[in-house]
Amino acid sequence: MSVMRGSRVGEFSGRRGLAVRAAMVVGLVDALLVGCWFALVAFEPRRPYTVLAGLTVLVFGAVIRTGLIGETAGPTWTIDRPSPHRLVVATCYAIVWLGWLVAVETFAFAPGLAVSTILLGGGLLACHLLHWSVLTRLRTTDRSIRRHSQRLRAATIPALLYSLAGLFLGLLAWYDGPAFVATSIPFGELIVRLEVPIVLFGLFGLWCCSVLGTHRFLRAVPTS
Protein backbone atom coordinates (compact mmCIF):
# COMPACT_ATOMS: atom_id res chain seq x y z
CA MET A 1 0.00 0.00 0.00
CA SER A 2 2.77 2.45 0.94
CA VAL A 3 4.59 1.62 -2.30
CA MET A 4 1.49 2.42 -4.37
CA ARG A 5 0.92 5.64 -2.44
CA GLY A 6 4.54 6.63 -2.96
CA SER A 7 4.26 5.88 -6.65
CA ARG A 8 1.18 8.10 -6.97
CA VAL A 9 2.85 10.91 -5.05
CA GLY A 10 5.93 10.68 -7.26
CA GLU A 11 3.81 10.70 -10.41
CA PHE A 12 1.87 13.74 -9.17
CA SER A 13 5.06 15.61 -8.25
CA GLY A 14 6.62 14.80 -11.61
CA ARG A 15 3.57 16.04 -13.51
CA ARG A 16 3.45 19.17 -11.37
CA GLY A 17 7.11 19.97 -12.07
CA LEU A 18 6.59 19.31 -15.78
CA ALA A 19 3.64 21.71 -15.82
CA VAL A 20 5.73 24.44 -14.17
CA ARG A 21 8.59 24.05 -16.66
CA ALA A 22 6.22 23.92 -19.62
CA ALA A 23 4.38 27.03 -18.39
CA MET A 24 7.65 28.96 -18.13
CA VAL A 25 8.63 27.96 -21.68
CA VAL A 26 5.18 28.81 -23.06
CA GLY A 27 5.35 32.16 -21.28
CA LEU A 28 8.70 32.86 -22.92
CA VAL A 29 7.30 31.89 -26.32
CA ASP A 30 4.31 34.19 -25.75
CA ALA A 31 6.52 37.13 -24.79
CA LEU A 32 8.86 36.59 -27.74
CA LEU A 33 6.18 36.08 -30.38
CA VAL A 34 4.04 38.99 -29.21
CA GLY A 35 7.14 41.19 -28.81
CA CYS A 36 8.47 40.40 -32.30
CA TRP A 37 5.04 40.77 -33.86
CA PHE A 38 4.52 44.02 -31.97
CA ALA A 39 7.84 45.42 -33.16
CA LEU A 40 7.13 44.52 -36.77
CA VAL A 41 3.50 45.63 -36.94
CA ALA A 42 3.03 48.32 -34.31
CA PHE A 43 6.32 50.24 -34.31
CA GLU A 44 8.04 49.71 -37.64
CA PRO A 45 6.75 51.64 -40.68
CA ARG A 46 3.78 49.75 -42.06
CA ARG A 47 4.82 48.04 -45.26
CA PRO A 48 3.39 44.88 -46.82
CA TYR A 49 6.46 42.79 -46.06
CA THR A 50 6.61 43.91 -42.40
CA VAL A 51 2.93 43.10 -41.92
CA LEU A 52 3.41 39.70 -43.58
CA ALA A 53 6.48 39.00 -41.46
CA GLY A 54 4.60 40.00 -38.31
CA LEU A 55 1.68 37.71 -39.11
CA THR A 56 4.09 34.87 -39.89
CA VAL A 57 5.83 35.31 -36.53
CA LEU A 58 2.50 35.43 -34.72
CA VAL A 59 1.07 32.30 -36.34
CA PHE A 60 4.34 30.33 -36.14
CA GLY A 61 4.74 31.18 -32.46
CA ALA A 62 1.11 30.28 -31.80
CA VAL A 63 1.66 26.85 -33.38
CA ILE A 64 4.73 26.29 -31.19
CA ARG A 65 2.98 27.27 -27.93
CA THR A 66 -0.08 25.19 -28.79
CA GLY A 67 2.12 22.16 -29.52
CA LEU A 68 4.03 22.62 -26.25
CA ILE A 69 0.82 22.70 -24.24
CA GLY A 70 -0.54 19.67 -26.07
CA GLU A 71 2.67 17.70 -25.60
CA THR A 72 2.73 18.49 -21.87
CA ALA A 73 -0.94 17.71 -21.35
CA GLY A 74 -0.69 14.13 -22.50
CA PRO A 75 0.13 11.56 -25.17
CA THR A 76 -2.95 12.13 -27.33
CA TRP A 77 -1.29 15.03 -29.13
CA THR A 78 2.35 14.84 -30.13
CA ILE A 79 4.29 17.97 -31.01
CA ASP A 80 6.09 16.48 -34.01
CA ARG A 81 2.95 15.25 -35.78
CA PRO A 82 1.01 17.72 -37.94
CA SER A 83 -2.46 18.21 -36.50
CA PRO A 84 -5.28 20.24 -38.04
CA HIS A 85 -6.71 20.72 -34.55
CA ARG A 86 -3.45 22.34 -33.41
CA LEU A 87 -3.52 24.65 -36.43
CA VAL A 88 -7.12 25.66 -35.70
CA VAL A 89 -6.34 26.51 -32.07
CA ALA A 90 -3.14 28.36 -33.04
CA THR A 91 -4.93 30.33 -35.77
CA CYS A 92 -7.65 31.37 -33.34
CA TYR A 93 -4.99 32.51 -30.89
CA ALA A 94 -3.27 34.60 -33.57
CA ILE A 95 -6.56 36.12 -34.77
CA VAL A 96 -7.45 37.20 -31.23
CA TRP A 97 -4.15 39.06 -30.78
CA LEU A 98 -4.55 40.65 -34.22
CA GLY A 99 -8.06 41.79 -33.28
CA TRP A 100 -6.65 43.23 -30.06
CA LEU A 101 -4.21 45.43 -32.00
CA VAL A 102 -6.87 46.55 -34.48
CA ALA A 103 -9.23 47.52 -31.64
CA VAL A 104 -6.53 49.51 -29.84
CA GLU A 105 -5.64 51.44 -32.98
CA THR A 106 -9.19 51.96 -34.23
CA PHE A 107 -10.72 53.57 -31.15
CA ALA A 108 -9.49 56.43 -28.99
CA PHE A 109 -7.04 55.80 -26.15
CA ALA A 110 -9.36 54.88 -23.25
CA PRO A 111 -12.18 53.32 -25.33
CA GLY A 112 -9.62 51.45 -27.41
CA LEU A 113 -7.97 49.93 -24.35
CA ALA A 114 -11.35 48.98 -22.90
CA VAL A 115 -12.66 47.39 -26.10
CA SER A 116 -9.37 45.62 -26.85
CA THR A 117 -9.15 44.22 -23.32
CA ILE A 118 -12.69 42.84 -23.52
CA LEU A 119 -12.03 41.37 -26.97
CA LEU A 120 -8.75 39.82 -25.84
CA GLY A 121 -10.28 38.28 -22.73
CA GLY A 122 -13.36 36.96 -24.54
CA GLY A 123 -11.39 35.70 -27.53
CA LEU A 124 -8.80 33.89 -25.42
CA LEU A 125 -11.57 32.42 -23.27
CA ALA A 126 -13.01 30.87 -26.44
CA CYS A 127 -9.51 29.72 -27.49
CA HIS A 128 -8.87 27.99 -24.17
CA LEU A 129 -12.30 26.34 -24.23
CA LEU A 130 -11.54 25.06 -27.73
CA HIS A 131 -8.08 23.93 -26.65
CA TRP A 132 -9.55 22.07 -23.68
CA SER A 133 -12.06 20.30 -25.94
CA VAL A 134 -9.31 19.25 -28.35
CA LEU A 135 -7.01 17.99 -25.60
CA THR A 136 -9.71 15.97 -23.83
CA ARG A 137 -11.71 14.66 -26.78
CA LEU A 138 -10.07 11.20 -26.66
CA ARG A 139 -9.19 11.11 -22.99
CA THR A 140 -12.42 11.32 -21.05
CA THR A 141 -16.11 10.61 -21.55
CA ASP A 142 -17.14 12.50 -18.41
CA ARG A 143 -19.81 15.04 -19.35
CA SER A 144 -20.93 15.91 -15.81
CA ILE A 145 -21.67 19.42 -14.57
CA ARG A 146 -18.56 19.23 -12.41
CA ARG A 147 -16.40 18.56 -15.48
CA HIS A 148 -17.95 21.46 -17.39
CA SER A 149 -17.43 23.73 -14.39
CA GLN A 150 -13.78 22.65 -14.20
CA ARG A 151 -13.37 23.35 -17.91
CA LEU A 152 -14.87 26.83 -17.58
CA ARG A 153 -12.64 27.73 -14.61
CA ALA A 154 -9.55 26.42 -16.38
CA ALA A 155 -10.29 28.64 -19.40
CA THR A 156 -11.46 31.72 -17.52
CA ILE A 157 -8.40 32.27 -15.32
CA PRO A 158 -5.85 32.32 -18.20
CA ALA A 159 -8.15 34.57 -20.25
CA LEU A 160 -8.40 37.08 -17.40
CA LEU A 161 -4.63 37.06 -16.88
CA TYR A 162 -3.95 37.57 -20.59
CA SER A 163 -6.46 40.42 -20.76
CA LEU A 164 -4.69 42.15 -17.86
CA ALA A 165 -1.36 41.67 -19.63
CA GLY A 166 -2.81 43.10 -22.84
CA LEU A 167 -4.15 46.12 -20.96
CA PHE A 168 -0.77 46.74 -19.33
CA LEU A 169 1.05 46.32 -22.65
CA GLY A 170 -1.31 48.73 -24.39
CA LEU A 171 -0.90 51.33 -21.67
CA LEU A 172 2.89 51.18 -21.92
CA ALA A 173 2.96 51.17 -25.72
CA TRP A 174 0.56 54.04 -26.42
CA TYR A 175 0.92 56.43 -23.53
CA ASP A 176 2.54 59.85 -24.11
CA GLY A 177 5.45 59.52 -21.68
CA PRO A 178 9.08 58.60 -22.42
CA ALA A 179 9.67 55.46 -24.47
CA PHE A 180 12.76 54.45 -22.49
CA VAL A 181 13.68 54.06 -18.85
CA ALA A 182 17.27 55.19 -18.24
CA THR A 183 19.51 54.24 -15.36
CA SER A 184 23.22 54.55 -14.57
CA ILE A 185 25.32 51.75 -13.04
CA PRO A 186 28.72 52.72 -11.58
CA PHE A 187 31.68 50.36 -12.02
CA GLY A 188 34.46 52.07 -10.10
CA GLU A 189 35.33 55.18 -12.10
CA LEU A 190 33.29 53.96 -15.06
CA ILE A 191 29.57 54.74 -15.27
CA VAL A 192 27.46 52.63 -17.60
CA ARG A 193 24.18 54.17 -18.78
CA LEU A 194 21.39 51.77 -19.70
CA GLU A 195 18.24 52.62 -21.60
CA VAL A 196 15.49 50.01 -21.50
CA PRO A 197 12.44 50.29 -23.78
CA ILE A 198 9.41 50.66 -21.56
CA VAL A 199 7.48 48.13 -23.65
CA LEU A 200 9.78 45.42 -22.27
CA PHE A 201 8.07 45.84 -18.91
CA GLY A 202 4.79 45.06 -20.64
CA LEU A 203 6.29 41.94 -22.22
CA PHE A 204 7.61 40.87 -18.82
CA GLY A 205 4.08 41.27 -17.45
CA LEU A 206 2.81 39.17 -20.35
CA TRP A 207 5.37 36.47 -19.52
CA CYS A 208 4.27 36.41 -15.87
CA CYS A 209 0.57 36.23 -16.75
CA SER A 210 1.23 33.57 -19.39
CA VAL A 211 3.17 31.42 -16.92
CA LEU A 212 0.43 31.63 -14.31
CA GLY A 213 -2.39 31.07 -16.80
CA THR A 214 -0.71 28.20 -18.64
CA HIS A 215 0.20 26.46 -15.38
CA ARG A 216 -3.41 26.74 -14.19
CA PHE A 217 -4.66 25.39 -17.50
CA LEU A 218 -2.25 22.44 -17.53
CA ARG A 219 -3.03 21.54 -13.92
CA ALA A 220 -6.75 21.47 -14.71
CA VAL A 221 -6.59 19.31 -17.86
CA PRO A 222 -7.64 15.77 -16.89
CA THR A 223 -5.19 12.95 -17.49
CA SER A 224 -7.75 10.20 -17.71
N, C-alpha and C positions, 0 to 999 in steps of 0.2 A: 504493500500500500504506500509506504513512504517513498519507494522508488518511483512509483507512478506519479505521486504528487510532485516529487522533485523534477521528474521529466516534464510535467505540465508547466511548472514554474519556470524551468529553463527555456521551454519553447515560448512562453509568454514574454519573458525578458528579452529573448533574441528577437522576436517580432517587434517588440517595443523599440529596441535599439535600432533595428532596421528602419522603422518608420521615422525615427528622429533623423537618421542620416539621410534618408531619401527626401525628407521635408527640407533639410538644409540645402541639398543639391537642387531641388525644384525651385526653392526660393532664389538661389543664385541664377538659375536659368531664367526665371521670371524677371529679375532685376536687369540681367544682361540684355534679354530680348526686348523688353520694353524700353530700356535705355538706348540701345542702338536704333530701334525703330523711331523713338522720340527724336533722337539727334538727326536722323535722316529726313523725317517728315515734318517735324515741328520747328526745327531751328535752321536747318540748311535751306538755301533758296529752293523753292518748289520747282523742280524740273521733272519731266516724265521718268527719267532713269533713277532719280533719288526716291520718288514715290514707289516705283517698282521694286527697288532695292529694299526699301522700308517694309513693304508688304511681304516680300520674300523672307526677310529676317523674322518678321512677326509670325508668319505661318510655319516656317521651319522650326523656330523655337517652340511654338505651341505643340507641334508634333513630338518634339523631344520630351517636353514636360509631361505630355499625356502618356507617352510610352513609359517614362520613368514611374509614373504613378501606377500604371497598369501592371508593370513588372513587379513592383513592390507589393501590390495588393494581392497577387496570387498567380498561380500557374495557368489560368485560363486565357492569359493575354501576354504573349511574349513580345519583347521589344524589338527583336530582329525579324519578326514576321510581318509583312505588310497587312494591315487591317483596315477595311473601309470604315469600321466603327471608330477607330482611332482618328482617322482623317476627318470624320464628321465632327467629333468632339473638338479636335484641334481647330478646325475651321470656325466652329461656333465661338470658340475662345478668341480667335483673332478678330472675328467680326465684331464682337462685343467691345474690344479695346479700340477698334477703328471707329465704332459708333460713339464711344466716349470722347475721342478727340474731335470728331465732327460736331458733337453737341457743345463742347467747350468753346470751339471757335465760332460757332454759328450764333449763339446767344451772347448777351452782355456778360460782364464778369460774374456778378453774383448769380443771376439766373442760369448762366451757362454752367457754373460749378454745381448748382443744385440739380439741374436736369441731368448733367453728365454723371453725377454721383448716383442718382436714382437709376439711370439706365445701366450703369456699370454693375450696381448691386443686383438689380433684377435680371440682367443678362447672365451674370455669372452664377446666380442662383439656378437659372434654367440649365446652364452648362454643367454644374455639379450634379443636378438631378439626373441629367442625361448620362453623365459619366458613371454615376452610381448604378443606373439601370444597365448600362453596358457591362460593367464589372461584375455584376451579380446575376446576370441573366442565366448563366449556366451553373451557378454555385448554390442557389437556394431556391426553394419553392415556397418559402414562407411568405404569405400575403396578409399577415395579420395587421391589425391597427398599430400594434407596437412596432412592427418592422417599418411601416410607413412613417410613423412618428420619428423613428431613428433616422430614416433616410432624410426626412425634412430637416431635422436638426443638423445632421452632418453636412447638408448643403447650405444651410442658412448661415452658419458661423463663418465659413470661408468667404461667402459672398459679402457679408458685413465687413469683414476685415479688409477685403480687397477694395470695397467702396470707400472705406476710410483712407486707405493708401492712395487711391485715385484722387480723392479730395485734397489730401496733403500735397501730392505731386502737382496738381493743378494750381494750388495756391502758390507754391514755390516757383512754378514755371511762368506764370502770367501776372505776378504782382509787379508793382512799379519800383521796387527797391533795387539795391545792387545785385548784380548777377553772380558776384563772387564774394566769398568770405575770406579775408586775408588775415594771416597771423605770422608772427616772427618767432623763430626758434634760435636762441643763442647757442653757439658751439665755441666756447672760449671767446676769442676775439672776433670770430666769424658769426655773422647773423644771417640766417637763411630765412627768406620770406616765401611763404606758401600762399597760393591763391587757389581755393577750392570752389568749383562751381556749386552754387547753392542747390541746383537740381539733384546733385548727388545725395543730399540729405533726404530728398523725396524718394530716390531709388533705394536708399538704405531702409526707409520706412516701408517701402514695398517689399523688400526682402524679409523684414521682420514679420509683416502681416502674412506673407506667403508661407513662411515657415510654420507659423502658428496654425493657419488655415489648412494647409496641406497635412500637417501632423494630425489635426482633429479629424480630417476626412479619412485618412488612412486608418486611424484607430477605430473609426466607426464602421468601416467596410467589413461585412461578415466574411469569415474564412470558410464557412461551411453552411 
